[in-house]
């Protein structure tokens, strides 16, 4: 409520000035502007109070995932391991199976999947930072998916929805603008600024309100193959092909975002942030993620030729996501890398 109190104070001073000086030296335009600003301030304060009293906030699926994680962590004092990401983390990793493999190896850190399909890197970070600050949790490891990431501008389909407004606070928009302006994406920069204005002015909030603490189902969200799944021939050809990393160019501003993100999260108490390169059937995607992983060490790469041979079959819903059967194969491979990694951290 500190922000609301400051806004109320400024609005009160503005209204007081209107009555004291009776606008004698102010033009008609000035009076209109002053009245508009004063009205806006009052509306925002009243709206802030109403939202606080009735425990309402702008809805986001990733927020509800974070709420579910927070509720789970309140039941344990052990340091957790976080899997953070979008659809690849949610659909390609069986968190329960991975946690069982950890426990079988004598590693007793709760594993939580802070992931949901279609969520952007900036959205993930916004709610992740909020979760860490509110809960005081200090994760042992945080494994963050590469791939949903360095997309500073929102996809066209999402630009005019209300939900993305929720995570457009000043720190996130600052990071977006660094990337967008660095890449010459001026349209994307305008979208980010518009969303930030809507974020702080609570625009469109009535369309997607949710009660504080609302949750969605947590963990693994498998999918099965559909008639539109890639053909066996296409999969075999793409999985056998090595991506041409020499032709991949990644702007330094994009890499800088992830490096700055790692530093921010470790300042919040995460012992170590590790990025993860999940496999894709598309060779060009794998090449791009290979370069990202190489330049963002420490990074775990699951782009292994042997694993790709195991996944050469009816294990893909599309060129980027696995079926439940494919996820089990991937998770077993992931466990063989992750379990020793956690063991090394525990031994320090």
C-alpha positions in Angstrom: 0.0 0.0 0.0 3.0 2.4 0.1 2.6 3.1 -3.6 -1.1 3.9 -3.2 -0.4 6.2 -0.3 2.2 8.1 -2.3 -0.2 8.4 -5.2 -3.0 9.6 -2.9 -0.6 12.2 -1.3 0.4 13.6 -4.7 -3.3 13.7 -5.9 -4.3 15.5 -2.7 -1.6 18.1 -3.1 -2.7 18.7 -6.7 -6.4 19.1 -5.6 -5.3 21.4 -2.8 -3.4 23.6 -5.2 -6.4 23.9 -7.4 -8.5 25.2 -4.5 -5.8 27.4 -2.9 -4.8 29.2 -6.1 -8.2 29.0 -7.7 -6.4 28.4 -11.0 -6.0 32.1 -11.5 -2.8 31.7 -13.4 -3.6 28.5 -15.1 -5.0 28.2 -18.6 -8.2 26.3 -19.4 -6.0 23.5 -20.8 -4.1 23.4 -17.6 -7.3 23.1 -15.6 -8.4 20.2 -17.8 -5.1 18.4 -17.4 -5.0 18.9 -13.6 -8.6 17.7 -13.3 -7.9 14.6 -15.4 -4.7 13.7 -13.4 -6.5 14.2 -10.1 -9.4 12.0 -11.2 -7.0 9.3 -12.4 -5.1 9.4 -9.1 -8.3 9.0 -7.1 -9.6 6.1 -9.3 -6.3 4.3 -9.0 -6.2 4.6 -5.3 -9.8 3.5 -4.9 -9.2 0.6 -7.3 -6.1 -0.4 -5.4 -8.0 -0.5 -2.1 -10.9 -2.5 -3.6 -8.5 -5.1 -5.0 -6.6 -5.3 -1.7 -9.8 -5.6 0.4 -11.3 -8.4 -1.8 -8.0 -10.1 -2.4 -8.2 -9.8 -6.2 -5.4 -9.6 -8.8 -4.9 -9.8 -12.5 -5.1 -13.5 -13.6 -2.2 -15.4 -15.1 -1.8 -19.1 -15.6 1.8 -18.8 -14.6 0.8 -16.9 -11.4 -1.5 -19.8 -10.5 1.3 -22.3 -11.1 3.5 -20.2 -8.8 0.8 -20.2 -6.2 0.6 -23.9 -6.3 4.4 -24.2 -5.9 4.3 -21.8 -2.9 1.6 -23.9 -1.2 3.6 -27.0 -1.7 6.8 -25.5 -0.4 5.1 -24.3 2.8 4.8 -28.0 3.8 8.6 -28.6 3.7 11.7 -27.0 5.0 14.0 -28.8 2.6 15.8 -26.9 -0.2 13.9 -27.4 -3.4 15.1 -27.9 -7.0 13.2 -25.8 -9.5 12.4 -26.7 -13.1 11.4 -23.5 -14.7 10.1 -23.0 -18.2 7.2 -23.3 -20.7 5.9 -26.2 -22.7 9.1 -28.2 -23.0 9.5 -28.2 -19.2 5.8 -28.9 -18.6 5.2 -31.5 -21.3 8.6 -33.2 -21.8 9.7 -33.8 -18.2 8.0 -36.1 -15.9 8.8 -34.4 -12.6 7.5 -37.2 -10.4 9.7 -39.7 -12.2 12.7 -37.4 -11.9 12.1 -36.9 -8.2 11.9 -40.6 -7.7 15.2 -41.1 -9.3 16.6 -38.4 -7.0 15.3 -40.1 -3.9 16.6 -43.5 -5.0 20.0 -41.9 -5.2 19.6 -40.5 -1.6 18.9 -37.0 -2.7 16.0 -35.6 -0.8 15.3 -32.2 -2.3 11.7 -31.6 -3.3 11.5 -31.1 -7.1 8.9 -28.6 -8.4 7.9 -27.8 -12.0 7.3 -24.1 -12.2 6.2 -24.3 -15.8 3.2 -23.9 -18.1 2.9 -24.1 -21.9 3.1 -20.8 -23.8 4.7 -18.7 -21.1 7.4 -16.2 -21.9 10.7 -15.8 -20.3 9.8 -12.4 -18.8 6.6 -13.7 -17.4 8.4 -16.7 -15.9 10.9 -14.4 -14.2 8.3 -11.9 -12.9 6.4 -14.6 -11.0 9.5 -16.4 -10.0 11.0 -13.4 -8.4 7.7 -12.7 -6.6 7.6 -16.3 -5.4 11.2 -16.2 -4.0 10.6 -12.8 -2.3 7.3 -13.8 -0.7 8.2 -17.3 0.4 11.8 -16.7 1.4 12.7 -20.0 -0.3 16.4 -20.5 -1.3 16.5 -23.2 -4.0 19.4 -25.6 -4.2 19.3 -25.4 -8.0 17.2 -23.7 -10.6 17.1 -25.3 -14.0 15.7 -22.9 -16.6 14.5 -24.0 -20.0 16.1 -22.4 -23.1 13.8 -22.0 -26.1 10.9 -19.9 -24.9 13.3 -17.3 -24.0 14.8 -14.6 -25.9 11.6 -13.4 -27.5 11.3 -9.9 -26.2 8.2 -8.9 -28.2 5.0 -10.7 -27.6 3.6 -12.8 -30.4 1.0 -11.0 -32.5 -1.8 -13.3 -31.1 -1.0 -12.1 -27.6 -0.4 -8.5 -28.1 -3.9 -7.3 -27.4 -4.8 -9.8 -24.6 -5.1 -8.7 -21.0 -3.1 -11.4 -19.4 0.4 -10.4 -20.6 -0.2 -7.0 -19.0 0.3 -8.6 -15.6 4.1 -9.1 -15.9 4.9 -5.8 -17.6 6.4 -4.1 -14.5 9.3 -1.6 -14.9 12.2 -4.1 -14.4 10.8 -6.5 -17.0 10.0 -3.8 -19.5 13.5 -2.4 -19.0 14.9 -5.8 -20.0 12.5 -6.0 -23.0 13.5 -2.5 -24.2 17.2 -3.3 -24.0 16.6 -6.2 -26.4 14.0 -4.6 -28.6 15.9 -1.4 -29.2 19.2 -3.3 -29.6 17.5 -5.4 -32.3 15.7 -2.4 -33.9 12.3 -3.8 -33.0 10.6 -0.5 -32.4 7.1 -1.8 -32.8 7.8 -4.4 -30.1 9.2 -1.6 -27.9 6.0 0.4 -28.3 3.9 -2.7 -27.3 6.0 -3.2 -24.2 5.6 0.5 -23.1 1.8 0.3 -23.8 1.6 -2.9 -21.7 3.6 -1.2 -18.9 1.2 1.7 -18.8 -1.7 -0.7 -18.7 0.0 -2.7 -15.9 0.4 0.3 -13.6 -3.0 1.9 -14.5 -4.8 -1.4 -14.0 -6.3 -1.2 -17.5 -8.5 -4.2 -18.6 -8.1 -5.8 -15.2 -11.9 -6.3 -14.8 -11.8 -8.9 -17.7 -9.4 -11.3 -16.0 -9.6 -11.0 -12.3 -8.8 -13.9 -10.0 -8.7 -14.3 -6.2 -5.2 -14.1 -4.7 -3.8 -17.6 -4.2 -5.7 -19.2 -7.1 -3.9 -22.3 -8.3 -3.8 -24.7 -11.2 -2.7 -28.3 -11.3 1.1 -28.5 -10.7 3.6 -30.7 -12.5 3.8 -32.9 -15.6 1.3 -32.0 -18.4 1.8 -34.8 -21.1 0.2 -34.8 -24.5 -0.4 -37.6 -27.0 0.3 -37.6 -30.7 -2.4 -36.3 -33.0 -3.0 -36.9 -36.7 -1.0 -33.7 -37.4 2.1 -35.2 -35.7 5.2 -35.2 -38.0 5.7 -38.3 -40.2 8.2 -41.0 -39.4 10.2 -40.1 -42.4 10.5 -36.4 -41.5 11.4 -37.2 -37.9 14.1 -39.7 -38.9 15.7 -37.3 -41.3 15.7 -34.3 -38.9 16.8 -36.3 -35.9 19.8 -37.8 -37.8 20.9 -34.4 -39.0 23.3 -32.2 -37.0 22.4 -28.6 -37.0 24.8 -26.1 -38.5 25.9 -24.1 -35.5 28.4 -22.1 -37.7 25.4 -20.3 -39.3 23.7 -19.4 -36.0 24.0 -15.8 -35.0 22.7 -14.7 -31.6 22.7 -11.0 -30.7 24.7 -10.2 -27.6 21.8 -8.3 -26.0 19.8 -11.6 -26.0 22.6 -13.5 -24.2 23.1 -10.5 -21.8 19.4 -10.9 -20.7 20.0 -14.4 -19.5 23.3 -13.5 -17.8 21.6 -10.7 -16.0 18.7 -13.0 -15.1 21.1 -15.5 -13.5 22.7 -12.8 -11.5 19.4 -11.4 -10.2 18.1 -14.9 -9.2 21.3 -15.8 -7.4 21.1 -12.5 -5.5 17.7 -13.6 -4.4 19.2 -16.7 -2.8 19.2 -19.4 -5.5 22.5 -21.3 -5.0 23.0 -21.9 -8.7 21.1 -21.2 -11.9 21.7 -23.7 -14.7 20.1 -23.4 -18.2 18.8 -26.5 -19.9 18.7 -27.3 -23.7 15.8 -29.7 -24.2 15.9 -31.7 -27.5 13.9 -30.7 -30.5 13.2 -32.8 -33.6 14.0 -29.8 -35.8 17.8 -29.6 -36.5 17.8 -25.8 -37.0 16.2 -25.3 -33.5 18.7 -27.6 -32.0 21.6 -25.7 -33.6 20.3 -22.4 -32.1 19.9 -23.9 -28.7 23.3 -25.5 -28.9 24.9 -22.1 -29.4 22.8 -20.6 -26.5 23.8 -23.4 -24.2 27.5 -23.2 -25.1 27.5 -19.4 -24.4 25.4 -19.6 -21.2 27.4 -22.0 -19.1 26.7 -23.7 -16.8 24.1 -25.3 -19.1 22.9 -28.9 -19.4 22.5 -30.0 -23.0 20.1 -32.9 -23.7 20.9 -32.7 -27.4 22.7 -36.1 -27.5 22.8 -38.2 -30.6 22.1 -41.4 -28.6 19.1 -39.9 -27.0 17.8 -38.6 -30.4 18.1 -42.2 -31.7 15.9 -43.4 -28.8 13.4 -40.7 -29.6 13.2 -41.6 -33.3 9.7 -43.0 -33.3 6.1 -42.1 -32.4 7.3 -40.0 -29.5 6.5 -36.5 -30.9 3.3 -34.4 -30.9 5.1 -31.9 -33.2 8.6 -31.0 -34.1 9.3 -29.5 -30.6 7.3 -31.5 -28.1 7.2 -35.1 -26.8 4.4 -37.5 -26.1 4.1 -39.0 -22.6 6.2 -42.0 -23.8 8.9 -39.7 -25.2 8.9 -37.7 -22.0 9.7 -40.8 -20.0 12.7 -41.5 -22.2 13.9 -37.9 -21.9 13.4 -37.9 -18.1 15.4 -41.0 -17.6 18.3 -39.4 -19.6 17.9 -36.2 -17.7 18.1 -38.0 -14.4 21.4 -39.5 -15.3 22.8 -36.0 -15.7 21.0 -34.1 -13.0 21.3 -36.6 -10.1 25.1 -36.5 -10.1 25.0 -32.7 -10.5 22.8 -32.3 -7.4 25.1 -34.7 -5.6 28.1 -32.5 -6.4 26.3 -29.5 -5.1 25.3 -31.2 -1.8 28.9 -32.3 -1.3 30.2 -28.7 -1.4 
